[in-house]
Every structure is written in structure tokens, then in C-alpha cells.
């Protein structure tokens, strides 16, 4: 699935929390501003009701109420709010104001002013109102006078906007600046990545000379550059190894092919001069023997090249199964016993009944066979070669030891190179130990060369496998 732009994703990670924060701050500021506006409005309503209460007077046996301008001056505002008043006596008679002004159904006076604020509708408009009661005393007792004042909420809403919008405006400006700065910062800070992608795109994929400069990148991106450089270095080393391998293989195949070409030409010449057959019979026998030897060498090199390619294939690391290494060692000894007899070499096997490892059976046979074949070819006639299998500390070891000339310590690592031979005139293709190492790597095993501790001379090869017991 195609991922979204990194710049967009980083911007969203930064701006979405900031937007939520601005929204929460705006809501909290709105609540605070609403509380202040409600307080001011309720205070003005109560002040107006108190002014009306102070204007209640006795005229004979009746209470009279007048509405002074000061009671209404508190509500003067550009929003032209409408104000409604109601002053009623004990029996509901209207002393002043609107006769049908709505009062709360349940009276719950609060505080020393015995006031109650409530929301209502009157004359088709919503109102915020306050109702309070004043006792008017006379000789026969006291009368409770109810005073109610209601007002539309235009000025209250205006005050709310006045208190809330400036802080909200600052928050929105800060958010817009954050967005602009985030986009600019991401654009500037991501330029090294853009340059890196352009640099990689302009490189010829066939030339592995790319080196990414980590110093030009941010500290978080330097591991990426180091990884790219490491991968390019590994690819370059692998490519060079492949080129060397092809060159060495071509060199190894060229000599027997040239010999076969000359031998074929000689055979054609001999056929054209049949009369000379008797005198050239010895030469023909030698030629056929050389051709057979050359052909055998070609087949051997080709088979080992194919085996090496199979060991290097990715499936060699994954398609593993449980294999008895002791049985593999026994089978290799039986197959090469004839070669040991021809060279009068004492061939032995030291192995338990079973020792299981994780491997591919065919490749494991090739590993053990190459080790034993090398030991038999490089050990002098009358020598000794011993194959061993043993279990040690969660691992299984395959050992092949001989009392041949051995390998000098300074060249023990080089013998794993392809086509390398300690003695250039020796038998073999120079691929045996290279195949052994590649197969061992595929099975997570280690190959080690050392002097034979049980002989005056000779070589001990140890391959250590993880146990699959």
C-alpha cells in the first residue's frame, strides 16, 4: 500500500494536536466569558430591581410604585435591548409595569437580597429575569411586594463576544503561524532527503561507486546513510567476487577446452591419413587418454560450479530438514572407500549411532564428500584419514583429519577462495573448500582448519553445526 507524503504526515502529527488544543482553549475561554457576561447581566438586573424597590411608597392605605429613569439607565446599550418590569402586590394586583409578566412557578430566593434569576419568554422574545420581594410595613402588619425585571440578551451576547473573541483570535493567529512555520520547517529540513533521493536516482545502477555523506544529513538520518553505504559496499564486494569467479571459471575451463580442440584436430588429421595409423597408434592412445582426462576435468569443474551456485541460492538457507549427520558420514566413507584402497590410505570412521542437524540432505552429502575427497587426494599413499562425528555442548561436529602435508597457517583462509590451490600442479579444481564454506553458511555452521593434534603433520577440518536433537 502506498504511504502518504512524509511531509503531510509530520504536519498532521504536529497540527492536529495543536488544533485540538486551540479548540479546547477556545471552549474554556468561551465558558469563562459566558460566566462573566452572565454575572454582569444578573448584577444589572438585581441593581435595577433594588432601585425599583427603593421607589415603593405608601399613599394612604395603598403602595405605589414609580419607575425612575435610573432603573432603566443600567440597560442602555447599542444592542437596544428590551426591558420589562413588573411590580405586584400580595394579591397579585399590578402596581407597575406589565400585568402578565411571567414569574417562576417555584420560588427559590437566594442570598440576603432574596433574589431569584431565571430564563423565560415574554412578548415573543427570550428574557433573562430576576424576581425579588420587599416587605412594606404598616400598622396592621406587612405587605410583600414582588418586583420582577426582565431583559433581552443582546448586550449580554455582545459582551460575551467582546470577552471571548480577542483571545480566540490570538489562538487562531498562533495556529496559522504554527501551520506556516511547520510547512516551512518541514520543507527546509526535508531537503537533505530530497537531495539524497535525487543523488540516488542520478546514479548508474551498474556502477556501485555510490557513497552517501552522513555528515550532510541529520543525526536521525545518518544510520540510514550508513546502512546504504554498507549495502552498497556489500553489493560491490559481491559483484567483484562474481567477476573474479567468472574470470577464474573461464580460465579453468579454457585450458581443457583448448586441449580438447587440439586433440579433436589431431583426430581429424589422423583420420585423413589412415595409412599412417599403425605408426601413430601410440600417439592416438595417448591422445584419447588425454581427451578423457580433459573431459573428466570439465565435467568435474562444471558439476562443482553448479553445486556452488546451489549452495549460494537463497533456498539453501530456508528449506532445511532434520538429517542424521552420522549416517551421511558413513555413506561418504563407503562411497570413497575404493579411492582410499587405490591410494593405500587407512580410512576410518568414528561416529555415534545418530547425530541430527538441520540441513538439506543433498548439500550435506556434498559437504562431507568434498572434505573427505580433499583429504584422500592430498594425503600421501600409506597415510591415514579419519572421519569423526560427535555431539558437544548443543552442537554437532563433523571432523576430517589426515596425516598429509597439511596447510600452512598463513594460507588457511585463502584455501576457501574459489579456484585457489596450495600447489598449482595438484589435482582438483580448487572449489572443494569454497563449496564446503558456502554450504556451511547456508546451515549456520562454522568451518575451522587446524593442525592435526594427533599426528606429527596433517590437517584437522572441523565443521560445527547447531544440534537438531
PyMOL commands that set and color helices and strands:
alter all, ss='L'
color gray80, all
select helices_A, chain A and resi 6-54+69-73+154-189+191-202+214-216+219-272+274-276+281-312+314-317+325-335+337-342+361-378+409-411+414-416+432-442
alter helices_A, ss='H'
color red, helices_A
select strands_A, chain A and resi 56-59+62-65+83-88+94-97+115-122+125-138+141-151+321-324+346-350+356-359+384-392+395-402+446-451+459-466
alter strands_A, ss='S'
color yellow, strands_A
deselect
rebuild
show_as cartoon
